[in-house]
Amino acid sequence: MDVEGKLPKVLENTSKGKYLTTTIFVKYNYRQTSADLEDQQLLGITIIALPNGMLQDKYNPSAINSFWRAGRNAPTLGEDFRVRIGISALKSLCSWRIQHVPVPPATFTWDE
């Protein structure tokens, strides 16, 4: 589908000026270590830097050539259209936008 996002490319604050919209996701990756759902081990962190809408032509030139994937939504229940980030697709376009940070003693290396 070809659906425009709802985030503005630039946020405007009448008293402070204009701000470039920047979206960063931080995902904590855990492994469950026992039957107790609260007993988990942190494996690492994934950091995702989404491109601003001004970069639409580079990262998402069409509904077919895109890093976005269909998300779970139920239009019959009145839910908004949702998408998911295709992490491997975004990484193939620009690897630095996806960083995997392991927990010590493993070392972190910036992925260019």
C-alpha positions in Angstrom: 0.0 0.0 0.0 1.1 3.6 -0.6 0.2 5.3 2.7 1.8 8.5 3.9 3.1 8.6 7.4 1.6 10.9 10.0 4.8 12.3 11.6 5.7 15.7 10.3 9.1 16.1 8.7 9.8 19.2 10.7 8.1 20.1 14.0 7.4 23.8 14.5 7.3 25.4 17.9 6.1 29.0 17.7 8.4 30.2 20.5 11.5 28.1 19.8 11.6 27.5 16.0 11.8 24.4 13.8 13.1 21.0 14.8 13.9 18.1 12.4 11.9 15.1 13.3 14.2 12.3 14.5 13.0 8.8 15.5 15.2 6.4 17.4 14.0 3.0 18.6 15.9 1.2 21.3 14.9 -2.5 21.6 16.1 -4.6 24.6 16.7 -8.2 23.6 16.1 -10.8 26.3 16.2 -14.5 26.7 13.9 -16.2 29.2 16.0 -18.3 31.5 13.3 -20.2 33.4 9.6 -20.8 33.5 9.2 -17.6 35.5 8.4 -14.9 33.0 10.3 -12.3 35.0 13.5 -14.4 35.0 15.2 -13.0 31.9 18.8 -12.4 30.7 19.6 -9.3 28.7 21.4 -10.4 25.5 21.9 -7.0 24.0 20.3 -3.8 22.6 19.3 -3.0 19.1 19.2 0.7 18.1 17.3 1.8 15.0 17.6 5.3 13.6 14.7 5.9 11.2 15.3 8.2 8.2 13.4 11.4 8.2 10.6 11.8 5.7 12.7 14.2 3.7 14.7 11.1 2.7 11.6 9.4 1.2 13.0 9.1 -2.3 16.2 7.4 -1.1 14.8 4.9 1.5 11.2 4.4 0.4 10.8 5.3 -3.3 7.7 3.2 -3.7 5.4 0.8 -1.8 7.2 -2.1 -3.4 10.8 -0.8 -2.9 10.7 0.0 0.8 12.0 -1.0 4.2 8.5 -0.8 5.7 6.5 -4.0 6.1 2.8 -4.5 6.8 1.9 -4.5 10.5 -0.9 -6.0 12.4 -4.0 -3.9 12.3 -7.7 -4.6 12.1 -9.4 -2.0 9.8 -12.8 -3.8 10.6 -12.3 -2.7 14.2 -11.5 0.8 13.3 -7.8 0.5 14.0 -5.3 2.7 12.1 -3.0 1.4 9.4 0.2 0.1 11.0 3.6 -0.8 9.7 6.7 -2.6 10.9 10.4 -1.8 10.2 12.1 -4.4 7.9 15.3 -4.3 9.9 17.4 -6.3 7.4 16.0 -4.2 4.5 16.9 -0.9 6.3 20.3 -2.2 7.2 21.0 -3.2 3.5 20.2 0.4 2.5 22.3 2.1 5.2 24.0 -0.2 7.8 24.8 2.5 10.4 21.0 3.0 11.0 20.9 -0.4 12.7 23.3 -1.0 15.6 23.4 -4.2 17.7 25.0 -3.5 21.1 26.0 -6.7 23.0 26.3 -6.9 26.8 29.8 -7.1 28.3 32.2 -8.8 28.2 31.4 -8.8 24.4 32.6 -5.6 22.8 30.6 -3.2 20.7 31.8 -2.3 17.2 30.1 0.5 15.3 28.6 -0.9 12.0 29.3 1.5 9.1 
